[in-house]
Amino acid sequence: MHQFLYGTLPYIALTVLLLGSIARFERDPYTWKSSSSQLLRRKQLVWGSILFHVGVLVIFAGHLFGLLLPVEFYDALGVPHSWKQGLAAIGGGVAGVMALIGGLMLATRRLMDPRVAATSSFADTMIILILIVQLCLGLATVPLSLAHMDGHAMVNLMNWANGIFTFDGAAASYIAETNIIFKLHILLGLFIFILFPFTRLVHMLSAPVRYLWRPGYQIVRSRKDKV
């Protein structure tokens, strides 16, 4: 079971993520959007959205460069494993708290505001709640990392991530003795990958680069504005 969950499931999740996203873009391009509810209720959206998205982007960058770069890369730079683990724990902890506060604000708004709730799909509500649980699991790993600053846990996770992308058949064995909190965090992350193509998360793949040189800006008027 351990081999399946951490050695086979990652490939299933990545395949669903890739092919599912392509299929949705080709078959239902008009559903490829964030489905903003700003017009229904602006309160809590701005601060919640800023905190959530900034926090998530920092976490994503940290996971991308922290896990996928080979251990040898940091060794060549002379970065001690303990320093890297401490930076990941502290930086990820701060970003995680930001994202969690923002996520809770967005979830409260979506669940408690009648108009927003009425226009929200099951997937909209489900995915924000799942992301909140994932953020809580991520924050739960911070004290575990700070309690053992030898960097051993970080190296094991890096070897696992690199092993998955280099098709190392022994990748799952690298985290066999890893704390269950880390394992649950990984499993829920893979589950989010599987759900990704079927939720509003797909808008993450659409970088709005063209907005930098568009001729004008979209103006959204409130009901108090005169026509």
C-alpha positions as CSV (number, residue, x, y, z in Angstrom):
1,M,0.0,0.0,0.0
2,H,2.8,2.4,0.8
3,Q,4.4,1.7,-2.6
4,F,1.0,2.4,-4.3
5,L,0.3,5.6,-2.4
6,Y,3.7,7.2,-2.8
7,G,5.2,5.4,-5.8
8,T,2.2,4.9,-8.1
9,L,-0.5,7.4,-7.1
10,P,1.7,10.4,-7.9
11,Y,1.8,9.3,-11.6
12,I,-1.9,8.8,-11.6
13,A,-2.5,12.2,-10.1
14,L,-0.1,14.0,-12.5
15,T,-1.7,12.2,-15.5
16,V,-5.2,13.3,-14.5
17,L,-3.9,16.8,-13.8
18,L,-2.3,17.1,-17.3
19,L,-4.9,15.3,-19.5
20,G,-7.9,16.5,-17.5
21,S,-6.8,20.1,-17.8
22,I,-6.2,19.8,-21.6
23,A,-9.5,18.1,-22.1
24,R,-11.4,20.8,-20.1
25,F,-9.7,23.6,-22.0
26,E,-10.6,21.9,-25.4
27,R,-14.1,20.8,-24.5
28,D,-15.3,23.5,-22.1
29,P,-13.2,26.7,-22.6
30,Y,-15.9,29.0,-21.2
31,T,-15.8,27.2,-17.8
32,W,-12.0,28.0,-17.6
33,K,-12.3,30.9,-15.2
34,S,-12.1,31.9,-11.6
35,S,-15.8,32.7,-11.4
36,S,-15.3,35.8,-9.3
37,S,-18.2,36.8,-7.0
38,Q,-17.0,40.3,-6.4
39,L,-20.2,41.8,-7.8
40,L,-22.3,40.0,-5.2
41,R,-20.3,40.9,-2.2
42,R,-17.0,42.8,-2.1
43,K,-16.6,42.7,1.7
44,Q,-14.0,40.2,2.9
45,L,-13.1,39.4,-0.7
46,V,-10.2,41.8,-1.2
47,W,-8.2,41.1,2.0
48,G,-9.1,37.4,2.0
49,S,-8.1,37.0,-1.7
50,I,-4.8,39.0,-1.2
51,L,-3.8,37.0,1.9
52,F,-4.8,33.7,0.4
53,H,-3.2,34.1,-3.1
54,V,0.1,35.7,-1.8
55,G,0.5,33.0,0.8
56,V,-0.3,30.2,-1.7
57,L,2.1,31.6,-4.3
58,V,4.9,31.8,-1.8
59,I,4.2,28.2,-0.7
60,F,4.0,27.0,-4.3
61,A,7.4,28.6,-5.1
62,G,8.9,27.1,-1.9
63,H,7.7,23.6,-2.7
64,L,8.8,24.0,-6.4
65,F,12.4,25.1,-5.6
66,G,12.7,23.4,-2.3
67,L,11.6,19.9,-3.3
68,L,12.3,19.6,-7.0
69,L,15.9,20.9,-7.1
70,P,18.3,18.0,-6.3
71,V,20.0,17.8,-3.0
72,E,23.3,18.1,-4.8
73,F,22.4,21.6,-6.0
74,Y,22.3,22.9,-2.5
75,D,25.3,20.9,-1.5
76,A,27.3,22.5,-4.3
77,L,26.2,26.0,-3.0
78,G,27.4,25.0,0.4
79,V,23.9,25.4,2.0
80,P,23.6,23.2,5.1
81,H,20.6,20.9,5.2
82,S,19.6,22.3,8.6
83,W,19.6,25.9,7.2
84,K,17.4,24.9,4.3
85,Q,15.0,23.0,6.6
86,G,14.8,26.0,8.9
87,L,14.1,28.4,6.1
88,A,11.5,26.2,4.7
89,A,9.8,25.8,8.0
90,I,9.8,29.5,9.0
91,G,9.1,30.9,5.5
92,G,6.5,28.3,4.8
93,G,4.9,28.8,8.2
94,V,4.5,32.6,7.7
95,A,3.1,32.1,4.2
96,G,0.9,29.3,5.5
97,V,-0.6,31.4,8.2
98,M,-1.3,34.2,5.6
99,A,-3.0,31.7,3.3
100,L,-5.0,30.1,6.1
101,I,-6.4,33.4,7.3
102,G,-7.3,34.4,3.8
103,G,-8.8,31.0,3.1
104,L,-10.9,31.1,6.2
105,M,-12.2,34.6,5.2
106,L,-13.1,33.4,1.7
107,A,-14.7,30.2,3.0
108,T,-16.8,32.2,5.6
109,R,-17.9,34.6,2.9
110,R,-18.9,31.7,0.6
111,L,-20.7,29.8,3.2
112,M,-22.4,32.6,5.2
113,D,-23.4,35.1,2.6
114,P,-26.8,33.9,1.1
115,R,-26.2,35.4,-2.4
116,V,-22.6,34.1,-2.7
117,A,-23.7,30.7,-1.4
118,A,-26.6,30.5,-3.9
119,T,-24.3,31.0,-6.8
120,S,-21.5,28.7,-5.5
121,S,-21.3,25.2,-6.9
122,F,-20.5,22.2,-4.7
123,A,-17.0,22.1,-6.3
124,D,-16.4,25.8,-5.3
125,T,-17.1,25.2,-1.7
126,M,-15.4,21.8,-1.5
127,I,-12.1,22.9,-3.0
128,I,-11.7,25.9,-0.6
129,L,-12.4,23.7,2.4
130,I,-9.9,21.1,1.1
131,L,-7.3,23.7,0.6
132,I,-7.8,24.9,4.2
133,V,-7.3,21.4,5.5
134,Q,-4.2,21.1,3.4
135,L,-2.9,24.4,4.8
136,C,-3.5,23.1,8.3
137,L,-1.6,19.9,7.6
138,G,1.3,22.0,6.2
139,L,1.4,24.2,9.2
140,A,1.4,21.0,11.4
141,T,4.7,20.0,9.8
142,V,6.4,23.2,10.9
143,P,6.9,22.2,14.6
144,L,8.0,18.8,13.5
145,S,10.7,20.3,11.2
146,L,11.9,22.7,13.9
147,A,12.1,20.0,16.5
148,H,14.6,18.0,14.3
149,M,16.9,20.5,12.6
150,D,19.4,18.0,11.2
151,G,17.7,18.3,7.8
152,H,17.2,14.5,7.5
153,A,13.4,14.8,6.9
154,M,13.9,17.5,4.3
155,V,16.5,15.5,2.4
156,N,14.1,12.4,2.4
157,L,11.3,14.5,1.0
158,M,13.5,16.0,-1.7
159,N,14.8,12.6,-2.7
160,W,11.2,11.4,-2.9
161,A,10.1,14.3,-5.1
162,N,13.1,14.0,-7.4
163,G,12.7,10.2,-7.5
164,I,9.1,10.6,-8.8
165,F,10.2,12.9,-11.6
166,T,13.2,10.8,-12.6
167,F,11.1,7.6,-12.5
168,D,13.0,6.1,-9.6
169,G,11.3,2.9,-8.7
170,A,12.5,3.2,-5.1
171,A,11.1,6.7,-4.6
172,A,8.4,5.6,-2.2
173,S,11.0,4.0,0.1
174,Y,12.7,7.4,0.7
175,I,9.8,8.5,2.9
176,A,8.9,5.1,4.5
177,E,9.9,6.4,7.9
178,T,8.6,9.9,7.5
179,N,6.2,11.3,10.1
180,I,2.5,10.5,9.3
181,I,1.7,14.3,9.1
182,F,4.1,14.7,6.2
183,K,2.5,11.6,4.5
184,L,-1.0,12.9,4.9
185,H,0.1,16.3,3.5
186,I,1.5,14.6,0.4
187,L,-1.6,12.4,0.0
188,L,-4.0,15.3,0.2
189,G,-1.8,17.2,-2.3
190,L,-2.0,14.4,-4.8
191,F,-5.8,14.3,-4.2
192,I,-5.9,18.1,-5.0
193,F,-4.0,17.4,-8.2
194,I,-6.7,14.9,-9.2
195,L,-9.5,17.4,-8.5
196,F,-7.6,20.3,-10.2
197,P,-9.1,19.9,-13.7
198,F,-12.6,19.7,-12.4
199,T,-12.6,22.9,-10.3
200,R,-11.9,26.6,-10.6
201,L,-8.3,26.0,-9.8
202,V,-7.6,25.7,-13.5
203,H,-7.4,29.5,-13.7
204,M,-4.0,29.1,-12.1
205,L,-2.7,27.9,-15.5
206,S,-3.8,31.1,-17.2
207,A,-1.2,33.7,-16.6
208,P,-2.8,37.1,-17.6
209,V,0.4,38.3,-19.4
210,R,-1.7,40.1,-22.1
211,Y,-3.1,42.5,-19.4
212,L,0.2,44.2,-19.2
213,W,-0.3,45.9,-22.6
214,R,-4.1,45.9,-23.0
215,P,-5.5,49.3,-24.2
216,G,-7.9,49.9,-21.3
217,Y,-9.1,48.6,-18.0
218,Q,-12.4,47.0,-17.0
219,I,-14.6,49.3,-14.9
220,V,-17.0,47.6,-12.4
221,R,-19.6,50.0,-11.1
222,S,-21.4,49.5,-7.8
223,R,-25.1,50.0,-7.4
224,K,-24.5,53.3,-5.8
225,D,-22.8,54.7,-8.9
226,K,-24.9,57.0,-11.1
227,V,-25.6,55.7,-14.6
